[in-house]
Amino acid sequence: IALSGRVVAGQARLSWIVKQQTNTKQYEVERSEDGVHFSRFGIVLSTASEQYSFVDNKPSANNYYRLKMVDEDGTFSYSEVLYLRQTISSITMTFDVRSTSVRINVIVENEANLNVDVFNVEGKKMMHKEKRMSSSANMTTISLGQLPKGIYVVHANNGQETKILKVFR
């Protein structure tokens, strides 16, 4: 069995290919945070397919996965262990009253797009900005000076995390 996976948008997506399945009843997905103590996390029943998948919607920072292949007679074997790491993501926003701009600091481990939307109190989108972030610390500024005085809500999303800031301009 070739077990593979990756973390995408906060989900650990596992997949595996099976060359031969003779009397295979099910695949038990086991997870561990230390790589030593595993527990059953999910079950995928055997079908005629050679390709299987499983999604962990809430992976921890460090994730070790393995498959327990269980046959109809109860015998079983294990796959190799797969290690997946949840990437670090951080967004902070501050509003500078003097310059009427929002400063956004983003830390990402992998390149990502930062999407920023500014809404007025009625929920109307007043502004949108998208910027490609490198795999490190990034900073960008959005000027609200062209908007009329009022209350605004700034949404910043980097694909891993969303932050919201209420601004009084």
C-alpha positions as CSV (number, residue, x, y, z in Angstrom):
1,I,0.0,0.0,0.0
2,A,1.3,3.4,-0.9
3,L,-0.1,5.8,1.8
4,S,0.3,9.5,1.0
5,G,-1.3,12.7,2.3
6,R,-1.1,16.5,2.7
7,V,-2.6,19.2,4.8
8,V,-4.9,21.5,2.8
9,A,-7.0,24.3,4.3
10,G,-6.7,22.9,7.8
11,Q,-7.6,19.3,6.7
12,A,-5.3,16.3,6.5
13,R,-6.2,14.5,3.3
14,L,-5.0,11.0,3.1
15,S,-5.0,8.7,0.1
16,W,-3.7,5.3,-0.7
17,I,-3.5,2.9,-3.6
18,V,-3.9,-0.8,-3.2
19,K,-2.4,-3.1,-5.9
20,Q,-4.0,-6.4,-4.6
21,Q,-7.0,-6.8,-2.3
22,T,-7.7,-10.4,-1.5
23,N,-10.3,-10.9,1.3
24,T,-9.7,-7.3,2.6
25,K,-12.6,-6.3,4.8
26,Q,-11.7,-2.7,5.7
27,Y,-8.9,-0.2,6.2
28,E,-8.7,1.3,9.7
29,V,-7.1,4.8,9.8
30,E,-5.1,5.2,12.9
31,R,-3.7,8.5,14.2
32,S,-1.0,9.5,16.7
33,E,0.5,12.7,17.9
34,D,3.7,11.2,19.0
35,G,4.3,8.5,16.4
36,V,4.2,5.7,19.0
37,H,0.7,5.5,20.5
38,F,-1.9,5.0,17.8
39,S,-5.7,4.8,18.1
40,R,-8.3,4.1,15.5
41,F,-9.6,7.3,14.0
42,G,-11.8,6.1,11.1
43,I,-12.8,3.1,9.0
44,V,-12.9,2.8,5.2
45,L,-14.6,-0.3,3.9
46,S,-13.0,-2.3,1.1
47,T,-14.5,-2.0,-2.4
48,A,-13.4,-3.0,-5.8
49,S,-11.5,0.3,-6.2
50,E,-7.7,0.5,-6.1
51,Q,-7.8,4.1,-4.8
52,Y,-9.0,5.2,-1.4
53,S,-9.1,8.4,0.6
54,F,-9.9,9.7,4.1
55,V,-10.1,13.3,5.5
56,D,-9.2,14.3,9.0
57,N,-11.1,17.6,9.5
58,K,-9.3,18.6,12.7
59,P,-5.6,17.5,12.6
60,S,-3.3,18.6,15.4
61,A,0.0,20.3,14.8
62,N,1.9,16.9,14.4
63,N,0.1,14.0,13.0
64,Y,1.2,10.4,12.4
65,Y,-1.1,8.2,10.3
66,R,-1.0,4.5,9.5
67,L,-3.5,2.0,8.0
68,K,-4.5,-1.2,9.6
69,M,-5.6,-3.5,6.8
70,V,-8.1,-6.0,8.2
71,D,-9.0,-9.2,6.3
72,E,-12.3,-11.0,6.5
73,D,-10.8,-13.7,8.8
74,G,-9.6,-11.0,11.3
75,T,-5.9,-11.1,10.4
76,F,-4.3,-7.7,9.8
77,S,-1.2,-5.8,8.8
78,Y,0.0,-2.2,9.0
79,S,1.1,0.3,6.4
80,E,4.1,2.5,6.7
81,V,3.7,5.5,9.0
82,L,2.9,8.8,7.3
83,Y,3.8,12.1,9.1
84,L,1.9,15.3,8.3
85,R,2.5,18.6,10.0
86,Q,-0.1,21.3,10.3
87,T,1.5,24.5,9.0
88,I,1.9,27.6,11.1
89,S,-0.4,30.5,10.2
90,S,-0.8,33.8,11.9
91,I,-2.6,37.0,11.0
92,T,-2.6,40.2,13.1
93,M,-4.2,43.5,12.1
94,T,-3.9,47.0,13.6
95,F,-5.6,50.2,12.6
96,D,-3.6,53.5,12.5
97,V,-6.0,56.3,13.1
98,R,-3.6,59.0,11.8
99,S,-3.0,57.4,8.5
100,T,-6.4,55.7,8.3
101,S,-4.8,52.5,7.2
102,V,-4.9,48.9,8.4
103,R,-1.6,47.2,8.8
104,I,-1.8,43.4,8.3
105,N,1.1,41.1,9.4
106,V,0.9,37.5,8.1
107,I,3.2,34.6,8.9
108,V,2.8,31.5,6.7
109,E,5.1,28.5,6.3
110,N,4.1,28.0,2.6
111,E,3.3,30.6,0.0
112,A,-0.4,31.6,0.3
113,N,-2.8,34.3,-1.0
114,L,-4.0,36.9,1.4
115,N,-7.5,38.1,0.7
116,V,-8.7,41.2,2.4
117,D,-12.3,42.5,2.2
118,V,-13.6,45.7,3.8
119,F,-17.4,45.9,4.5
120,N,-19.5,48.8,5.7
121,V,-22.0,48.4,8.6
122,E,-24.7,47.4,6.1
123,G,-22.5,44.5,4.9
124,K,-21.7,46.0,1.5
125,K,-18.2,45.1,0.3
126,M,-16.4,48.4,-0.1
127,M,-12.9,47.1,-1.0
128,H,-11.1,44.0,-1.9
129,K,-7.4,43.3,-2.1
130,E,-5.5,40.1,-2.8
131,K,-1.7,39.7,-2.3
132,R,0.6,36.7,-2.6
133,M,2.4,36.0,0.6
134,S,5.9,34.4,0.7
135,S,6.8,31.6,3.1
136,S,7.8,33.8,6.0
137,A,6.7,37.0,7.7
138,N,4.8,39.4,5.5
139,M,3.3,42.8,5.9
140,T,0.8,44.8,3.8
141,T,-1.1,47.9,4.4
142,I,-4.6,48.9,3.2
143,S,-5.6,52.5,3.2
144,L,-9.1,53.4,4.1
145,G,-8.6,57.1,3.5
146,Q,-10.8,57.1,0.4
147,L,-13.8,55.7,2.2
148,P,-16.3,58.0,3.9
149,K,-16.2,58.2,7.7
150,G,-18.0,55.4,9.4
151,I,-17.7,51.9,10.9
152,Y,-16.0,49.2,8.8
153,V,-15.3,45.5,9.2
154,V,-12.0,44.2,7.8
155,H,-11.8,40.5,6.9
156,A,-8.3,39.0,6.3
157,N,-8.0,35.4,5.1
158,N,-4.9,33.4,4.1
159,G,-6.5,30.1,3.4
160,Q,-5.7,28.7,6.9
161,E,-7.1,31.4,9.1
162,T,-9.5,34.4,9.1
163,K,-9.2,37.4,11.3
164,I,-11.8,40.2,11.6
165,L,-11.1,43.8,12.8
166,K,-13.8,46.5,13.4
167,V,-12.6,49.9,12.4
168,F,-14.0,53.3,13.3
169,R,-12.9,55.8,10.7
